[in-house]
């Protein structure tokens, strides 16, 4: 009998710090076991630019700009199971701490009125730059999310337990000690 | 004469006359999730997290007297589902960013959410604007995390006899205020020695100049769950007897 097809996994970091991806690498030598059963599609690990049809999509980070919305929707359209990985994807996290401030006030403070700026500095407006949203949103406020893996970041052990449960076809259950919000 | 008992999730729990379901359950090492209840003070019945099904009726365990032979459901999937929803509502109504909170690991809200397997906030976040009060030399008030349990309000009024805190507004606009004309904690006689400074279950009332003196990973709920701690405390108390 042929070996079972490898599961396709895509990952991305939206308004995140790549800490959750670092934590994915923290599963260490278990990465080799993982690669026996999954192959990566779009991911910072492969540098593939667009998400193909995948079994599992792992989203790090919340949604802070227009590009994040497009990427998130691409993942949702192509992934059978979409997972919010880490505090920022789950509840907005650190970037969402700007949410009680007005966007133009933040941009003005950073690019115009902050002490020490060179004269003539303006708020960047290159058309290549994605437009920031008024607020940072957890990803479940934009698309349907199937599973949540909290933590800042979730530990390598939590990610491993989550993924092995998922690959085994059962609902992931972390249990005490692996569920952490900090 | 044998002691009166009631059934909690199928187990016989002894109680003395006047004890609430919460008090009797805790003495027997059974955890009933709670936020506004504190073992040192009278029950308040406002957070509703301790709601149990007593003889088929939903009641707050912290204000319901234990009665002989009553049958109480506590940690059933149905009740824990409702409790998880209450927690999710609290998380989205405030600004609860655990990674940057000094109370993380010592927080009853967080520990209860872990115990109830809360994996997501589920609802849309409110992201309310709640400025902090850093006016007091010893204490920081971070209103972002307030869950309106009124423990500080009750303890400051009834134990410290200072009446420093109050809730103001109604419905979603309800919020914690400081009883001073300026509204600032610095303009009250609040002190770190007040009992009210020690009772906040979340990270609103924080001692200044002591941030992260105990590292994350070595805190109150890092090694064992809030439910396990209740069981262990009851066993230890039993051993002493």
Contacts between the chains, C-beta under 8 A, distances in Angstrom:
chain1	res1	chain2	res2	distance
A	84	B	120	7.0
A	87	B	97	7.5
A	87	B	98	7.1
A	87	B	99	5.6
A	90	B	120	5.7
A	90	B	121	7.0
A	91	B	91	7.3
A	91	B	96	7.6
A	91	B	97	7.6
A	91	B	120	8.0
A	91	B	121	5.2
A	91	B	125	6.6
A	92	B	125	6.4
A	92	B	127	7.5
A	93	B	97	6.8
A	93	B	99	6.9
A	94	B	97	7.0
A	94	B	99	6.8
A	94	B	100	6.8
A	96	B	97	7.6
A	96	B	125	7.4
A	96	B	127	6.6
A	97	B	95	7.6
A	97	B	97	6.4
A	97	B	100	7.5
A	99	B	125	7.9
A	99	B	127	3.9
A	100	B	95	7.8
A	100	B	127	6.2
A	100	B	128	7.1
A	100	B	129	3.9
A	100	B	130	7.8
A	135	B	127	6.5
A	137	B	125	7.7
A	138	B	121	6.9
A	138	B	125	6.6
A	140	B	120	6.5
A	140	B	121	7.9
A	140	B	122	7.5
A	141	B	124	5.3
A	141	B	125	7.3
A	145	B	120	7.4
A	147	B	119	7.4
A	148	B	119	4.3
A	148	B	120	3.7
A	149	B	119	7.5
A	150	B	119	6.4
A	150	B	120	7.4
A	152	B	98	7.2
A	152	B	99	3.7
A	173	B	117	7.8
A	174	B	119	7.9
A	176	B	114	6.4
A	176	B	115	7.7
A	176	B	224	7.9
A	176	B	225	4.9
A	179	B	114	5.1
A	179	B	117	6.9
A	179	B	119	7.2
A	180	B	114	7.6
A	181	B	98	3.6
A	181	B	99	7.3
A	181	B	104	7.1
A	181	B	110	6.0
A	181	B	113	7.4
A	182	B	98	4.4
A	182	B	99	4.9
A	182	B	101	7.4
A	182	B	104	4.2
A	182	B	105	6.9
A	182	B	216	5.9
